[in-house]
Amino acid sequence: MDIWEYLEVLFRWWWVIVLVTALCTTGALAITQLQTPRYTSMVEVSVMPSRLELELSQEVSNLLRNYVSSIQSEGMARRALEHMGLDASNAANLQRTISAEANEVEFRIKIEATDADPIRAQQIAQAVAELFAKDAQAFASRQDPQDRLSATLLNGGAQAAGQSWPRKKLLLFAGVAGGVFAGLLLALGLEWSRPEQARTPRQVEEWTGISVLASIPTPAQARRSKSAPPH
């Protein structure tokens, strides 16, 4: 099929593409309404060595990775619940909502907590950050003063939680893009399922075995012949 034939397919089945796109977009919007909103609060903790030497900096980088594992542990989740005065029996569930990421270049750890309640998400992030900073300071107090670390909550602690799910713009884009793609596939499928027709004099001769003396060009063929450069 050349470009003109593909355009003819689009003109013939445009309503199918529009219909499928509308259905997929409506479905994506429905999903966003049915999903339970989730909110995420973030807090950054600076973990700075007392002196910026290469050997000590490398040790701090290794420590940051260990700290990330500690922050994301069930034990930290249990301590956070106790710190907030809540029942610690759901520590395993809370653990899945806490994430941490180390920035070894800037000596920082980013802690995130997600919850259906934005205020609770902020409280959890703040509690985890405070407990981590306390643990880091306790560890530093047992080290040589020249090798100690300082853990400090940045930007005043945990930030106000923002909605992290559902991502309406992302789902809407996926609905539109997926609808257009599915509509195009369906249109091509409908086109290919149509009874095959002879479109050129050569096809007529091949199917019937009769020579074609003359033919009337289709509008598309007429347009192509007019737009073709003269020989």
C-alpha positions, 0 to 999 in steps of 0.5 A: 500500500502506498501513502495514498492508499493509507490515507484512503483507509484513514478517510474511510475508517476515521469514525472508528479511530475517533470512537476507539480513542473516545472510549479509551480516554473515557476509560482512563478518566474513569480509572482516575475517579475510581482509584484511591488518592495517595499522597507522598511527603518527602524530607531530605537529611544531610549526612556530612562528615566532619572533614572532607577527605577522600577516605572519609568521604568514601566511608560515608558513601558506603554508610549512606547505602547502609542507612537506606536499608535501615530506613526501609526496614520493618524495624524502622517502621515499627519505631516510627509508629511507636514514635507517633503513638500508634499501634505498631502491629501494622509495621509491615504494611507501613514499611511498604510505604516508606522509601529512601534514596541516597545521594552520595555526591551531596551526602544526602538521603531522601526519605519519602512516605506515602499514605491515603492521608496527606497529613499522616504521610507528612507525619510518617516522613518526619518521624522516620527522618527524626529517628534516622538522624537520632541513630546517626548522631548516636553512632557518630558519638561513639566515633573519633571526633575527627571521623564523626558525622552530623545528620541534619533535616533540611528545609525544616523537615518533612514537606507537605504531602502532594498527590502521587497517585493517580497521575491523571495527566499520565493516565489521560495521555495513555488513554488518548495515545492508546486509543489512537493506536488501537483505533488505527489497528482496528481500522487496518484490520477492518480494511484487510477484512473487506472483500478484495477488489480489483483496483488496477487494470492489471489485476482485472486481467490477471483475475479474468484473463481478459484484456482491458482496453480502457479504464476510468481512473478513480478520483484518487488516481486522478489526483495523483496523476495531476500532482505527478511531475511531467515526464 
